[in-house]
Amino acid sequence: MISRDFLKAGHTPTLFAAFLYFDLSFMVWVILGPLGVAIAKDFGLDPAQKGLMVAIPVLAGALLRLVNGILVDRIGPKKTGMIGQLIVLTGLAVAWTLGVHNYHQVLALGVVLGVAGASFAVALPLASRWYPQEHQGLALGIAGAGNSGTALAALFAPMLAKAFGWQNVIGLAAIPLAVAFAVYMLLAKDAPEQPAPKKLAEYLDVLKVPDAWWLMLLYGVTFGGFVGLASSLTIYFNAEYGLDPVIAGFFTAACVFAGSFIRPVGGALADRHGGVRTLSVVYALAALGLGVASFKLPTAWFALGALMFSMLALGAGNGAVFQLAPQRFRKEIGVMTGLIGMTGGIGGFYLASTLGLAKKLTGDYQIGFLGFAALALFALLALHGLKARWRAVWPTLHGDAAPVRV
């Protein structure tokens, strides 16, 4: 998959630094989910409160991605990433030193963790600007495989919480983040060609283009499904099947690893076969998997199979959307990454919060799963209507010979 031409085309140290920064930032971003069972026990939270607790970092990260997208275009991705990492490290240190004493303080911590989730809008442009159009899907797939950080949280946070208490896990999380910061400082470089700074109002001009809204919707489904499930599944497996939080974390990690490491595959498939064709398959499979998962399956293992299937589809879709975005918005990729990432996070907030609300109101999670499956089917129908125009118009937009595969 990774050819010699790909290695020569860009800057491998920057690509690695972008991946590591993204990976460990995402680990921290969703850490309240794997810690959710312990936190809920300490503060006596109901299912809706648990859902909101894991959804707040997702929403904060979504909104801050737009801010980061603008900063990337104005001061460059490397400086923007440095600022974000320092804010998160400081927030974790303060929370660990002073302690988290009630539910509202947990929500406040979730807002700070949202800064880590906004790393998406930095890491992807940092990598993207080093690579030509024909390698965008793979380059952004590799950088975006930092989604796997959510699996690290699910894998280790419940075990560490059991051994040291969940509040100490917040302090321990700062250690790998500090390592990632050091690597980032040493290896990451901004690409030689950076867009000239624009007036702030000009960054939102892309919202006048309907294609921007469609790409935002497409990612709202793929990434929203991925991060919403990553944030919620530890609580889900514990509540629905009575799994110990550590075992529930292992199940969650399996789902997240599946969705994370298929992202570069999704990008590479989109490079070869076109983003529209790849996404069409993705949405059909995701809707099927989420529909099956909505019925309380007989055992946790059956549920694991259905949810891993769903995460594989959603993860591949994440890579495919970002094969399309640079082709349509080459010069505005920084702010478009922020906007697309923002709606991805909003999709995750919707799924995580509605799963908790569905459990509280109906006693199970079915309505939450089915609602998101319906969104996947809507995205599939939208693509069917858009593909002819995109394939006809996009290759003519930039006035050069760069290949476009929609």
NORWOUR-V829230 format. One record per pair of residues at least 4 apart in sequence whose ideal C-beta (glycine too) atoms are under 8 Angstrom apart, sorted by sequence separation. I is the first residue (numbers start at 1). J is the second residue. If there is no record, write none. Layout:
((I | J) (I | J))
//
This chain:
((2 | 6) (3 | 7) (4 | 8) (5 | 9) (6 | 10) (10 | 14) (11 | 15) (12 | 16) (13 | 17) (14 | 18) (15 | 19) (16 | 20) (17 | 21) (18 | 22) (19 | 23) (20 | 24) (21 | 25) (22 | 26) (23 | 27) (24 | 28) (25 | 29) (26 | 30) (27 | 31) (30 | 34) (31 | 35) (32 | 36) (35 | 39) (36 | 40) (37 | 41) (38 | 42) (39 | 43) (40 | 44) (45 | 49) (46 | 50) (47 | 51) (48 | 52) (49 | 53) (50 | 54) (51 | 55) (52 | 56) (54 | 58) (55 | 59) (56 | 60) (57 | 61) (58 | 62) (59 | 63) (60 | 64) (61 | 65) (63 | 67) (64 | 68) (65 | 69) (66 | 70) (67 | 71) (68 | 72) (69 | 73) (70 | 74) (71 | 75) (72 | 76) (75 | 79) (76 | 80) (77 | 81) (78 | 82) (79 | 83) (80 | 84) (81 | 85) (82 | 86) (83 | 87) (84 | 88) (85 | 89) (86 | 90) (87 | 91) (88 | 92) (89 | 93) (90 | 94) (91 | 95) (92 | 96) (93 | 97) (94 | 98) (95 | 99) (101 | 105) (102 | 106) (103 | 107) (104 | 108) (105 | 109) (106 | 110) (107 | 111) (108 | 112) (109 | 113) (110 | 114) (113 | 117) (114 | 118) (118 | 122) (119 | 123) (120 | 124) (121 | 125) (122 | 126) (123 | 127) (124 | 128) (125 | 129) (127 | 131) (131 | 135) (132 | 136) (135 | 139) (136 | 140) (137 | 141) (138 | 142) (139 | 143) (140 | 144) (141 | 145) (148 | 152) (149 | 153) (150 | 154) (151 | 155) (152 | 156) (153 | 157) (154 | 158) (155 | 159) (156 | 160) (157 | 161) (158 | 162) (159 | 163) (160 | 164) (161 | 165) (164 | 168) (165 | 169) (166 | 170) (167 | 171) (168 | 172) (169 | 173) (170 | 174) (173 | 177) (174 | 178) (175 | 179) (176 | 180) (177 | 181) (178 | 182) (179 | 183) (180 | 184) (181 | 185) (182 | 186) (183 | 187) (184 | 188) (190 | 194) (198 | 202) (200 | 204) (201 | 205) (205 | 209) (209 | 213) (210 | 214) (211 | 215) (212 | 216) (213 | 217) (214 | 218) (215 | 219) (216 | 220) (217 | 221) (218 | 222) (219 | 223) (220 | 224) (221 | 225) (222 | 226) (223 | 227) (224 | 228) (225 | 229) (226 | 230) (227 | 231) (228 | 232) (229 | 233) (232 | 236) (233 | 237) (234 | 238) (235 | 239) (236 | 240) (237 | 241) (238 | 242) (243 | 247) (244 | 248) (245 | 249) (246 | 250) (247 | 251) (248 | 252) (249 | 253) (250 | 254) (251 | 255) (252 | 256) (253 | 257) (254 | 258) (255 | 259) (256 | 260) (257 | 261) (258 | 262) (259 | 263) (261 | 265) (262 | 266) (263 | 267) (264 | 268) (265 | 269) (266 | 270) (267 | 271) (268 | 272) (269 | 273) (270 | 274) (273 | 277) (274 | 278) (275 | 279) (276 | 280) (277 | 281) (278 | 282) (279 | 283) (280 | 284) (281 | 285) (282 | 286) (283 | 287) (284 | 288) (285 | 289) (286 | 290) (287 | 291) (288 | 292) (289 | 293) (290 | 294) (293 | 297) (298 | 302) (299 | 303) (300 | 304) (301 | 305) (302 | 306) (303 | 307) (304 | 308) (305 | 309) (306 | 310) (307 | 311) (308 | 312) (309 | 313) (310 | 314) (311 | 315) (312 | 316) (313 | 317) (314 | 318) (315 | 319) (316 | 320) (317 | 321) (318 | 322) (319 | 323) (320 | 324) (321 | 325) (322 | 326) (323 | 327) (324 | 328) (325 | 329) (326 | 330) (329 | 333) (332 | 336) (333 | 337) (334 | 338) (335 | 339) (336 | 340) (337 | 341) (338 | 342) (339 | 343) (340 | 344) (341 | 345) (342 | 346) (343 | 347) (344 | 348) (345 | 349) (346 | 350) (347 | 351) (348 | 352) (349 | 353) (350 | 354) (351 | 355) (352 | 356) (353 | 357) (354 | 358) (355 | 359) (356 | 360) (357 | 361) (358 | 362) (359 | 363) (362 | 366) (365 | 369) (366 | 370) (367 | 371) (368 | 372) (369 | 373) (370 | 374) (371 | 375) (372 | 376) (373 | 377) (374 | 378) (375 | 379) (376 | 380) (377 | 381) (378 | 382) (379 | 383) (380 | 384) (381 | 385) (382 | 386) (383 | 387) (386 | 390) (387 | 391) (388 | 392) (389 | 393) (390 | 394) (391 | 395) (393 | 397) (398 | 402) (2 | 7) (7 | 12) (10 | 15) (40 | 45) (45 | 50) (72 | 77) (75 | 80) (95 | 100) (100 | 105) (131 | 136) (161 | 166) (164 | 169) (198 | 203) (207 | 212) (219 | 224) (238 | 243) (243 | 248) (270 | 275) (273 | 278) (292 | 297) (297 | 302) (359 | 364) (362 | 367) (39 | 45) (100 | 106) (206 | 212) (207 | 213) (237 | 243) (238 | 244) (297 | 303) (358 | 364) (359 | 365) (32 | 39) (238 | 245) (296 | 303) (326 | 333) (329 | 336) (358 | 365) (45 | 53) (71 | 79) (72 | 80) (128 | 136) (131 | 139) (160 | 168) (161 | 169) (164 | 172) (243 | 251) (270 | 278) (325 | 333) (358 | 366) (40 | 49) (71 | 80) (100 | 109) (130 | 139) (157 | 166) (160 | 169) (269 | 278) (270 | 279) (297 | 306) (358 | 367) (359 | 368) (395 | 404) (40 | 50) (237 | 247) (238 | 248) (293 | 303) (355 | 365) (358 | 368) (394 | 404) (128 | 139) (234 | 245) (237 | 248) (325 | 336) (357 | 368) (395 | 406) (68 | 80) (71 | 83) (127 | 139) (128 | 140) (157 | 169) (160 | 172) (236 | 248) (266 | 278) (325 | 337) (356 | 368) (394 | 406) (40 | 53) (127 | 140) (235 | 248) (293 | 306) (354 | 367) (355 | 368) (36 | 50) (39 | 53) (95 | 109) (234 | 248) (237 | 251) (292 | 306) (293 | 307) (354 | 368) (355 | 369) (127 | 142) (128 | 143) (233 | 248) (234 | 249) (237 | 252) (325 | 340) (391 | 406) (68 | 84) (124 | 140) (127 | 143) (266 | 282) (390 | 406) (36 | 53) (95 | 112) (126 | 143) (234 | 251) (289 | 306) (292 | 309) (293 | 310) (351 | 368) (354 | 371) (36 | 54) (91 | 109) (233 | 251) (234 | 252) (289 | 307) (322 | 340) (354 | 372) (124 | 143) (233 | 252) (321 | 340) (387 | 406) (92 | 112) (123 | 143) (124 | 144) (289 | 309) (290 | 310) (32 | 53) (33 | 54) (91 | 112) (123 | 144) (288 | 309) (289 | 310) (351 | 372) (32 | 54) (91 | 113) (230 | 252) (233 | 255) (350 | 372) (123 | 146) (233 | 256) (30 | 54) (88 | 112) (91 | 115) (120 | 144) (285 | 309) (286 | 310) (289 | 313) (32 | 57) (87 | 112) (88 | 113) (230 | 255) (285 | 310) (229 | 255) (230 | 256) (318 | 344) (30 | 57) (88 | 115) (119 | 146) (229 | 256) (285 | 312) (286 | 313) (29 | 57) (30 | 58) (87 | 115) (88 | 116) (285 | 313) (286 | 314) (347 | 375) (29 | 58) (230 | 259) (229 | 259) (283 | 313) (84 | 115) (282 | 313) (286 | 317) (29 | 61) (84 | 116) (282 | 314) (226 | 259) (84 | 118) (85 | 119) (282 | 316) (283 | 317) (84 | 119) (282 | 317) (81 | 119) (84 | 122) (278 | 316) (279 | 317) (282 | 320) (278 | 317) (81 | 122) (279 | 320) (80 | 122) (81 | 123) (278 | 320) (279 | 321) (77 | 122) (81 | 126) (275 | 320) (278 | 323) (279 | 324) (77 | 123) (275 | 321) (269 | 316) (77 | 125) (78 | 126) (275 | 323) (276 | 324) (72 | 121) (77 | 126) (251 | 300) (255 | 304) (266 | 315) (270 | 319) (275 | 324) (53 | 103) (60 | 110) (64 | 114) (68 | 118) (72 | 122) (254 | 304) (258 | 308) (262 | 312) (266 | 316) (269 | 319) (270 | 320) (56 | 107) (60 | 111) (63 | 114) (64 | 115) (67 | 118) (68 | 119) (265 | 316) (266 | 317) (268 | 319) (269 | 320) (61 | 113) (62 | 114) (65 | 117) (68 | 120) (69 | 121) (77 | 129) (255 | 307) (259 | 311) (263 | 315) (266 | 318) (267 | 319) (271 | 323) (275 | 327) (53 | 106) (57 | 110) (60 | 113) (61 | 114) (64 | 117) (65 | 118) (68 | 121) (72 | 125) (251 | 304) (255 | 308) (258 | 311) (259 | 312) (262 | 315) (263 | 316) (266 | 319) (267 | 320) (270 | 323) (49 | 103) (53 | 107) (56 | 110) (57 | 111) (60 | 114) (61 | 115) (64 | 118) (68 | 122) (72 | 126) (254 | 308) (258 | 312) (261 | 315) (262 | 316) (265 | 319) (266 | 320) (270 | 324) (52 | 107) (56 | 111) (59 | 114) (60 | 115) (61 | 116) (62 | 117) (65 | 120) (66 | 121) (256 | 311) (259 | 314) (260 | 315) (263 | 318) (264 | 319) (267 | 322) (57 | 113) (58 | 114) (61 | 117) (65 | 121) (69 | 125) (240 | 296) (255 | 311) (259 | 315) (263 | 319) (267 | 323) (53 | 110) (57 | 114) (60 | 117) (61 | 118) (222 | 279) (243 | 300) (258 | 315) (262 | 319) (45 | 103) (56 | 114) (241 | 299) (25 | 84) (43 | 102) (57 | 116) (58 | 117) (61 | 120) (241 | 300) (259 | 318) (21 | 81) (25 | 85) (28 | 88) (43 | 103) (57 | 117) (222 | 282) (240 | 300) (109 | 170) (129 | 190) (130 | 191) (218 | 279) (225 | 286) (126 | 188) (129 | 191) (221 | 283) (241 | 303) (328 | 390) (25 | 88) (43 | 106) (237 | 300) (240 | 303) (21 | 85) (28 | 92) (126 | 190) (129 | 193) (222 | 286) (129 | 194) (221 | 286) (225 | 290) (237 | 303) (328 | 394) (39 | 106) (100 | 167) (327 | 394) (99 | 167) (296 | 364) (330 | 398) (328 | 397) (100 | 170) (296 | 366) (96 | 167) (294 | 365) (295 | 366) (96 | 168) (294 | 366) (294 | 367) (32 | 106) (96 | 170) (97 | 171) (233 | 307) (294 | 368) (95 | 170) (96 | 171) (294 | 369) (95 | 171) (154 | 230) (158 | 234) (293 | 369) (294 | 370) (32 | 109) (150 | 227) (327 | 404) (32 | 110) (92 | 170) (93 | 171) (96 | 174) (229 | 307) (291 | 369) (327 | 405) (92 | 171) (147 | 226) (151 | 230) (154 | 233) (290 | 369) (291 | 370) (294 | 373) (327 | 406) (147 | 227) (150 | 230) (154 | 234) (290 | 370) (32 | 113) (92 | 173) (93 | 174) (150 | 231) (229 | 310) (31 | 113) (92 | 174) (229 | 311) (290 | 372) (291 | 373) (323 | 405) (324 | 406) (147 | 230) (162 | 245) (290 | 373) (29 | 113) (161 | 245) (162 | 246) (28 | 113) (29 | 114) (89 | 174) (92 | 177) (225 | 310) (226 | 311) (229 | 314) (287 | 373) (290 | 376) (29 | 116) (30 | 117) (158 | 245) (159 | 246) (286 | 373) (287 | 374) (28 | 116) (29 | 117) (89 | 177) (158 | 246) (226 | 314) (88 | 177) (89 | 178) (225 | 314) (226 | 315) (287 | 376) (26 | 116) (29 | 119) (158 | 248) (159 | 249) (286 | 376) (287 | 377) (25 | 116) (26 | 117) (158 | 249) (223 | 314) (25 | 117) (85 | 177) (89 | 181) (157 | 249) (222 | 314) (226 | 318) (284 | 376) (26 | 119) (156 | 249) (221 | 314) (222 | 315) (283 | 376) (287 | 380) (25 | 119) (155 | 249) (283 | 377) (85 | 180) (86 | 181) (154 | 249) (155 | 250) (222 | 317) (223 | 318) (85 | 181) (154 | 250) (221 | 317) (222 | 318) (283 | 379) (284 | 380) (22 | 119) (283 | 380) (21 | 119) (22 | 120) (25 | 123) (154 | 252) (155 | 253) (222 | 320) (223 | 321) (82 | 181) (85 | 184) (154 | 253) (218 | 317) (219 | 318) (222 | 321) (279 | 379) (280 | 380) (283 | 383) (21 | 122) (22 | 123) (151 | 252) (152 | 253) (21 | 123) (22 | 124) (82 | 184) (151 | 253) (154 | 256) (219 | 321) (81 | 184) (82 | 185) (151 | 254) (218 | 321) (219 | 322) (280 | 383) (19 | 123) (279 | 383) (280 | 384) (18 | 123) (151 | 256) (18 | 124) (78 | 184) (150 | 256) (151 | 257) (215 | 321) (218 | 324) (81 | 188) (276 | 383) (18 | 126) (19 | 127) (148 | 256) (17 | 126) (18 | 127) (147 | 256) (148 | 257) (151 | 260) (215 | 324) (78 | 188) (117 | 227) (150 | 260) (215 | 325) (276 | 386) (77 | 188) (78 | 189) (276 | 387) (14 | 126) (15 | 127) (78 | 190) (147 | 259) (148 | 260) (14 | 127) (77 | 190) (147 | 260) (148 | 261) (215 | 328) (76 | 190) (146 | 260) (215 | 329) (276 | 390) (15 | 130) (145 | 260) (276 | 391) (14 | 130) (145 | 261) (147 | 263) (10 | 127) (211 | 328) (212 | 329) (227 | 344) (231 | 348) (76 | 194) (145 | 263) (211 | 329) (223 | 341) (227 | 345) (11 | 130) (30 | 149) (34 | 153) (144 | 263) (145 | 264) (224 | 343) (228 | 347) (232 | 351) (236 | 355) (10 | 130) (26 | 146) (29 | 149) (30 | 150) (33 | 153) (34 | 154) (38 | 158) (144 | 264) (224 | 344) (227 | 347) (228 | 348) (232 | 352) (239 | 359) (9 | 130) (10 | 131) (22 | 143) (25 | 146) (26 | 147) (28 | 149) (29 | 150) (33 | 154) (37 | 158) (215 | 336) (219 | 340) (223 | 344) (224 | 345) (227 | 348) (228 | 349) (231 | 352) (235 | 356) (9 | 131) (22 | 144) (23 | 145) (24 | 146) (26 | 148) (27 | 149) (31 | 153) (35 | 157) (73 | 195) (141 | 263) (142 | 264) (219 | 341) (222 | 344) (223 | 345) (224 | 346) (225 | 347) (226 | 348) (228 | 350) (229 | 351) (9 | 132) (19 | 142) (23 | 146) (26 | 149) (27 | 150) (30 | 153) (34 | 157) (35 | 158) (38 | 161) (74 | 197) (141 | 264) (144 | 267) (206 | 329) (216 | 339) (220 | 343) (224 | 347) (225 | 348) (228 | 351) (232 | 355) (15 | 139) (19 | 143) (22 | 146) (23 | 147) (25 | 149) (26 | 150) (30 | 154) (34 | 158) (38 | 162) (42 | 166) (73 | 197) (74 | 198) (141 | 265) (212 | 336) (216 | 340) (219 | 343) (220 | 344) (223 | 347) (224 | 348) (228 | 352) (232 | 356) (240 | 364) (6 | 131) (10 | 135) (18 | 143) (21 | 146) (22 | 147) (23 | 148) (24 | 149) (27 | 152) (28 | 153) (73 | 198) (141 | 266) (142 | 267) (215 | 340) (219 | 344) (223 | 348) (224 | 349) (227 | 352) (240 | 365) (9 | 135) (19 | 145) (20 | 146) (23 | 149) (27 | 153) (31 | 157) (35 | 161) (138 | 264) (141 | 267) (206 | 332) (216 | 342) (217 | 343) (220 | 346) (221 | 347) (224 | 350) (225 | 351) (15 | 142) (19 | 146) (22 | 149) (26 | 153) (34 | 161) (39 | 166) (140 | 267) (141 | 268) (212 | 339) (216 | 343) (220 | 347) (224 | 351) (228 | 355) (15 | 143) (18 | 146) (24 | 152) (38 | 166) (139 | 267) (219 | 347) (6 | 135) (10 | 139) (23 | 152) (137 | 266) (138 | 267) (203 | 332) (206 | 335) (236 | 365) (5 | 135) (70 | 200) (73 | 203) (137 | 267) (138 | 268) (206 | 336) (275 | 405) (276 | 406) (35 | 166) (136 | 267) (137 | 268) (204 | 335) (274 | 405) (275 | 406) (6 | 138) (137 | 269) (203 | 335) (207 | 339) (273 | 405) (274 | 406) (6 | 139) (70 | 203) (137 | 270) (138 | 271) (206 | 339) (272 | 405) (35 | 169) (69 | 203) (137 | 271) (271 | 405) (136 | 271) (270 | 405) (2 | 138) (135 | 271) (195 | 331) (1 | 138) (134 | 271) (195 | 332) (31 | 169) (137 | 275) (31 | 170) (195 | 334) (31 | 173) (228 | 372) (28 | 173) (27 | 173) (225 | 372) (224 | 372) (27 | 176) (28 | 177) (221 | 372) (224 | 375) (225 | 376) (24 | 176) (25 | 177) (24 | 177) (221 | 375) (24 | 179) (25 | 180) (220 | 375) (221 | 376) (24 | 180) (23 | 180) (221 | 379) (21 | 180) (20 | 180) (21 | 181) (218 | 379) (21 | 183) (217 | 379) (20 | 183) (21 | 184) (20 | 184) (218 | 382) (217 | 382) (218 | 383) (17 | 183) (16 | 183) (17 | 184) (21 | 188) (147 | 315) (214 | 382) (17 | 186) (58 | 227) (17 | 187) (18 | 188) (58 | 228) (16 | 187) (17 | 188) (147 | 318) (214 | 386) (14 | 187) (55 | 228) (58 | 231) (13 | 187) (14 | 188) (57 | 231) (144 | 318) (13 | 188) (14 | 189) (144 | 319) (13 | 189) (55 | 231) (14 | 191) (54 | 231) (11 | 189) (54 | 232) (141 | 319) (144 | 322) (140 | 319) (211 | 390) (11 | 191) (51 | 232) (54 | 235) (141 | 322) (137 | 319) (140 | 322) (137 | 320) (140 | 323) (51 | 235) (50 | 235) (137 | 322) (136 | 322) (137 | 323) (140 | 326) (136 | 323) (136 | 326) (136 | 327) (47 | 239) (133 | 326) (133 | 327) (40 | 235) (30 | 227) (33 | 230) (37 | 234) (133 | 330) (33 | 231) (36 | 234) (37 | 235) (124 | 322) (128 | 326) (32 | 231) (33 | 232) (36 | 235) (30 | 230) (33 | 233) (34 | 234) (30 | 231) (33 | 234) (37 | 238) (33 | 235) (129 | 333) (128 | 333) (38 | 245) (37 | 245) (125 | 333) (125 | 334) (128 | 337) (34 | 245) (37 | 248) (125 | 337) (121 | 334) (124 | 337) (34 | 249) (121 | 337) (120 | 337) (121 | 338) (124 | 341) (34 | 252) (33 | 252) (121 | 341) (120 | 341) (121 | 342) (118 | 341) (120 | 344) (117 | 345) (77 | 334) (73 | 334) (72 | 334) (73 | 335) (1 | 264) (72 | 335) (1 | 265) (70 | 334) (69 | 334) (70 | 335) (72 | 337) (69 | 335) (72 | 338) (1 | 268) (69 | 336) (69 | 337) (70 | 338) (134 | 402) (66 | 335) (69 | 338) (133 | 402) (134 | 403) (68 | 338) (69 | 339) (132 | 402) (133 | 403) (67 | 338) (133 | 404) (65 | 337) (66 | 338) (69 | 341) (65 | 338) (66 | 339) (69 | 342) (65 | 339) (65 | 341) (66 | 342) (65 | 342) (62 | 341) (63 | 342) (62 | 342) (65 | 345) (62 | 343) (62 | 344) (63 | 345) (62 | 345) (61 | 345) (62 | 346) (59 | 345) (62 | 348) (58 | 345) (59 | 346) (62 | 349) (58 | 348) (59 | 349) (58 | 349) (55 | 348) (56 | 349) (55 | 349) (58 | 352) (55 | 352) (54 | 352) (55 | 353) (51 | 352) (52 | 353) (55 | 356) (51 | 353) (54 | 356) (51 | 354) (51 | 355) (52 | 356) (51 | 356) (50 | 356) (51 | 357) (49 | 356) (48 | 356) (51 | 359) (47 | 356) (48 | 357) (51 | 360) (47 | 357) (48 | 359) (47 | 359) (48 | 360) (47 | 360) (46 | 360))
//
